[in-house]
Amino acid sequence: MPQLNLPFHPNQQTLQRRASYVDERMAALRQRIANIAELQEVSDLCLYITGSYGRFEASVHSDLDIFFMHKGAQHEAAVLPVQKTLIDAALIRTCRELGFPEFTGGGQYLTIHYLDDIRAQLGGPEDDARNFFTARMLLLLESIPLYNDSIYKETIQSIISSYYRDYADHESNFKPIFFENDIMRYWKTMCLNYEYRRNYIKSNPDKQAEYHLKNFRLKFSRLLTCFSMIIAIVHESRTGVLRDSDLLGLVLKSPWQRLADVANLTNQGALLEQMIDLYSWFLEQTGYSKNECIKWINDKSIRKQAFTRASEFGSLLFAFLQRVSDGSDALRYLVM
């Protein structure tokens, strides 16, 4: 798994402590999952984890966001329902024994996605409808492998090849605009989904508080996930053509590692430190149970302070992007 390697800074201790916790918990989970007999009976299948564990910032209260990915197409290589039921049961039992929180919705999101179908539907109407879009973007932006590392890496390389289908004709000046557009679409989709859900909570104070918390997290963790990759791509593209192997290297880094590496190469350490300060504060404030966090943000004065800091974090991230893209046409391709 990728390691967090940030330049020394007092508040990086929060990030390092969370990363160490993730390393410890994921090592135990990987070991147990590797011994699930029902998984071993299915070929060409990998498991990866996203969310706070994928960003190396999980706490004891963090949910497990586990995705299944199969190399084939569903109509050709579908995992049998009985096989999937046995795998789910073993996985749920294992996570309970290790003390992880229950899966969201009783495990309703433990769905197998098929790589060939994802590639065939990339950008199409089924991309969103079948949750391919989310599975793909989380895989590329904030994931770590849990089971079958070789298939995990093959899956990433295969999806990257879809974004690089025009590379052969533009080897000297290729820009990964297709991928950048997909990242920006993902960011905008999350923002729009949040606004859509607000339509149904106006008369429910408890739900309003819950969605204040979702919005707060959107402005920190989701923003980091999307724009750490954008910043890394912009920087790499300025120093030469970003090859598919270069993009694979960026995908295999955590969001913070991407930013740290770019900051080290562009002398933006001071800006990185300010971002670490704010993000560490965010992690400390949200490192409690969901109910405690909702209660915290439901206080109007606290909420005002929280969103002020979230705005500061967004401004710093944008300043980082501006500095990295200065003198290039990178921002034009992100906007137009």
C-alpha positions in Angstrom: 0.0 0.0 0.0 1.2 3.6 -0.6 2.9 5.3 2.3 2.4 8.9 3.5 5.7 10.8 3.3 5.1 14.5 4.0 7.7 17.1 4.8 8.0 17.7 8.6 5.4 19.9 10.1 3.8 19.8 13.6 0.3 19.3 12.3 1.2 16.5 10.0 1.1 14.4 13.1 -2.7 14.1 12.8 -2.3 12.8 9.2 0.6 10.5 10.1 -1.4 9.1 13.0 -4.4 8.4 10.9 -2.2 6.8 8.1 -0.6 4.5 10.7 -4.0 3.5 11.9 -5.1 2.7 8.4 -2.0 0.7 7.8 -2.6 -1.4 10.9 -6.3 -2.0 10.3 -5.9 -2.7 6.6 -3.1 -5.2 7.2 -5.3 -7.2 9.6 -8.3 -7.0 7.2 -6.2 -8.0 4.1 -4.8 -11.0 6.0 -8.3 -12.2 6.9 -9.8 -11.6 3.5 -7.0 -13.5 1.8 -8.2 -16.6 3.7 -11.8 -16.4 2.6 -12.2 -19.7 0.7 -15.3 -18.5 -1.3 -13.2 -15.6 -2.7 -10.5 -17.9 -3.8 -12.9 -19.9 -5.9 -13.7 -16.9 -8.1 -11.0 -15.9 -10.6 -10.3 -12.4 -12.0 -11.9 -10.7 -9.0 -10.4 -8.0 -6.8 -11.5 -5.9 -3.8 -10.5 -2.4 -3.1 -11.4 0.1 -0.4 -12.2 3.8 -0.8 -13.4 6.7 1.4 -11.4 7.7 4.5 -9.5 4.4 4.5 -8.5 5.0 0.8 -7.3 8.5 1.7 -5.3 7.2 4.7 -7.3 9.3 7.2 -9.7 6.9 8.8 -10.6 6.9 12.5 -12.2 4.2 14.6 -15.6 5.6 13.6 -15.0 5.4 9.8 -17.1 3.2 7.6 -15.7 0.6 5.3 -16.4 1.4 1.6 -15.5 -1.8 -0.2 -15.9 -2.3 -3.9 -15.7 -5.5 -5.9 -14.3 -5.5 -9.5 -14.2 -8.3 -12.0 -12.0 -8.2 -15.1 -14.7 -9.5 -17.5 -18.2 -8.6 -18.6 -21.2 -9.6 -16.6 -22.9 -11.5 -19.4 -19.8 -13.6 -19.9 -18.3 -14.1 -16.5 -20.9 -13.3 -13.9 -20.2 -14.5 -10.4 -23.0 -16.9 -9.4 -25.5 -15.5 -6.9 -24.7 -18.3 -4.4 -21.0 -17.6 -4.7 -21.6 -13.9 -4.1 -23.9 -14.6 -1.1 -21.2 -16.8 0.5 -18.5 -14.2 -0.1 -20.7 -11.4 1.4 -21.5 -13.5 4.5 -17.8 -14.3 5.0 -16.8 -10.7 4.5 -19.4 -9.3 6.8 -18.5 -11.8 9.5 -14.8 -11.0 9.1 -15.4 -7.2 9.4 -17.6 -7.7 12.5 -15.0 -9.9 14.2 -12.3 -7.2 13.6 -14.6 -4.5 15.1 -15.4 -2.4 12.0 -18.7 -0.5 11.8 -21.6 -2.3 10.0 -21.8 -1.8 6.3 -24.1 1.0 5.1 -27.6 -0.2 4.3 -26.9 -3.7 5.6 -24.4 -4.3 2.8 -26.6 -3.1 0.0 -23.6 -1.6 -1.8 -21.5 -4.7 -1.9 -22.1 -5.1 -5.6 -19.7 -6.6 -8.2 -18.8 -4.2 -11.0 -17.4 -5.7 -14.2 -14.5 -4.0 -15.9 -15.4 -4.6 -19.5 -18.9 -3.2 -18.9 -17.4 -0.1 -17.2 -15.1 0.5 -20.1 -17.9 0.0 -22.7 -20.3 2.4 -20.9 -17.7 5.1 -20.0 -19.4 8.4 -20.6 -22.7 6.8 -21.6 -26.2 6.8 -20.0 -25.5 3.6 -18.1 -22.4 5.0 -16.5 -24.3 6.8 -13.8 -27.4 4.5 -13.7 -25.3 1.4 -12.9 -23.0 3.2 -10.5 -20.0 2.6 -12.8 -19.0 6.2 -12.7 -18.6 6.3 -8.9 -16.8 2.9 -8.8 -14.4 4.1 -11.5 -13.6 7.5 -10.0 -13.1 6.3 -6.5 -10.8 3.5 -7.8 -8.6 6.1 -9.6 -8.7 8.9 -7.0 -8.7 7.4 -3.5 -8.4 3.6 -3.4 -6.1 0.9 -1.9 -6.3 -2.8 -2.8 -7.7 -5.3 -0.3 -7.6 -8.5 -2.2 -5.9 -9.7 -5.4 -3.4 -6.8 -6.0 -2.5 -7.9 -9.5 -6.1 -7.7 -10.7 -6.5 -4.4 -8.9 -3.5 -2.9 -10.8 -4.6 -4.5 -14.1 -8.0 -2.9 -13.7 -6.5 0.5 -13.2 -4.2 0.1 -16.2 -7.1 -1.0 -18.3 -9.3 2.0 -17.4 -6.4 4.4 -17.9 -6.0 2.9 -21.4 -9.6 4.0 -22.2 -8.6 7.6 -21.3 -5.5 7.3 -23.5 -7.1 5.9 -26.6 -5.9 8.9 -28.7 -2.4 8.9 -27.3 -0.8 7.1 -30.3 -1.9 10.0 -32.6 -0.6 12.7 -30.3 2.5 11.3 -28.5 4.3 14.6 -28.6 1.6 16.8 -27.2 -1.0 14.5 -25.6 -3.1 16.0 -22.7 -5.3 13.7 -20.5 -8.3 16.0 -21.0 -10.7 13.1 -21.2 -9.7 12.0 -17.6 -9.6 15.6 -16.3 -13.1 16.1 -17.7 -14.3 13.0 -15.9 -12.8 14.2 -12.6 -14.5 17.6 -13.0 -17.8 15.8 -13.8 -17.4 13.7 -10.7 -16.8 16.8 -8.5 -19.8 18.7 -10.1 -22.0 15.6 -9.8 -21.3 15.4 -6.1 -22.1 19.0 -5.6 -25.4 18.7 -7.6 -26.4 15.5 -5.8 -26.1 17.4 -2.5 -28.3 20.2 -3.8 -30.9 17.6 -5.1 -31.1 15.9 -1.8 -31.7 19.2 0.0 -35.1 19.4 -1.7 -36.4 16.7 0.7 -35.0 17.8 4.0 -36.3 21.4 4.4 -38.9 20.5 7.0 -36.7 18.0 8.9 -34.2 19.7 11.3 -32.4 16.4 12.0 -31.9 15.7 8.3 -30.8 19.3 7.8 -28.0 18.9 10.3 -27.0 15.6 8.7 -26.6 17.3 5.3 -24.7 20.2 6.8 -22.2 17.6 7.8 -22.2 16.1 4.3 -21.6 19.5 2.8 -18.8 20.2 5.3 -17.1 16.9 4.4 -17.6 17.6 0.7 -15.7 20.9 1.0 -12.7 19.1 2.6 -12.3 15.4 1.8 -14.0 15.2 -1.6 -12.4 18.5 -2.7 -9.0 17.0 -1.7 -9.7 13.8 -3.6 -10.6 15.4 -6.9 -8.2 18.3 -7.0 -5.1 16.6 -5.6 -5.2 14.6 -8.9 -6.0 17.6 -11.0 -3.0 19.5 -9.5 -0.7 16.5 -10.0 -1.8 16.1 -13.6 -1.3 19.8 -14.4 2.1 19.8 -12.9 3.2 16.6 -14.6 1.8 17.9 -17.9 3.9 21.1 -17.7 7.1 19.2 -17.5 6.4 17.0 -20.4 3.8 14.6 -21.9 2.0 12.7 -19.2 2.2 9.0 -20.3 -0.1 6.3 -19.2 2.6 4.9 -16.9 3.0 8.3 -15.3 -0.7 8.5 -14.6 -0.7 5.0 -13.1 2.0 6.3 -10.7 -0.3 9.2 -9.6 -3.3 6.9 -9.2 -1.3 4.7 -6.8 -0.5 7.6 -4.6 -2.8 8.9 -1.8 -4.3 12.3 -2.3 -2.0 14.0 0.2 1.1 12.3 -1.2 0.2 13.8 -4.6 0.1 17.3 -3.1 3.2 16.8 -1.1 5.2 15.6 -4.1 4.1 18.6 -6.2 4.7 21.0 -3.3 8.3 19.6 -2.9 9.0 20.1 -6.6 7.5 23.6 -6.9 8.6 25.1 -3.6 5.1 25.4 -2.3 5.9 24.0 1.2 4.4 27.0 3.0 1.1 26.6 1.1 1.1 22.9 1.9 1.6 23.6 5.6 -1.4 25.9 5.7 -3.5 23.2 4.0 -2.3 20.6 6.4 -3.3 22.9 9.3 -6.8 23.3 8.1 -7.3 19.6 7.1 -5.9 18.4 10.4 -8.4 20.5 12.2 -11.1 19.1 10.0 -10.1 15.5 10.8 -10.0 16.3 14.5 -13.5 17.8 14.5 -15.0 14.9 12.5 -13.2 12.1 14.2 -16.2 11.1 16.4 -19.4 9.1 15.8 -21.8 10.3 13.2 -24.4 11.4 15.9 -21.7 13.4 17.8 -20.6 15.1 14.6 -24.1 16.0 13.6 -24.8 17.5 17.0 -21.5 19.5 16.8 -22.3 21.0 13.4 -25.9 21.7 14.3 -24.7 24.5 16.5 -25.1 27.6 14.3 -22.0 29.4 15.6 -19.8 26.3 15.2 -21.2 25.7 11.8 -20.3 29.2 10.7 -16.8 28.8 11.8 -16.6 25.3 10.2 -17.7 26.5 6.8 -15.4 29.6 7.0 -12.5 27.2 7.5 -13.8 25.0 4.7 -13.8 28.0 2.4 -10.2 28.8 3.4 -9.2 25.3 2.5 -10.8 25.6 -0.9 -9.1 28.9 -1.5 -5.7 27.4 -0.7 -6.3 24.4 -2.9 -7.2 26.8 -5.8 -4.2 29.0 -5.1 -2.1 25.8 -5.3 -3.7 25.0 -8.7 -3.1 28.5 -10.0 0.5 28.5 -9.0 1.2 25.1 -10.6 -0.7 26.1 -13.8 0.8 29.6 -14.1 1.9 30.3 -17.7 0.1 27.3 -19.1 -3.3 26.7 -20.7 -4.3 24.2 -18.0 -7.1 26.3 -16.4 -8.6 26.9 -19.9 -9.0 23.1 -20.4 -10.6 22.8 -16.9 -13.1 25.5 -17.5 -13.9 25.4 -21.3 
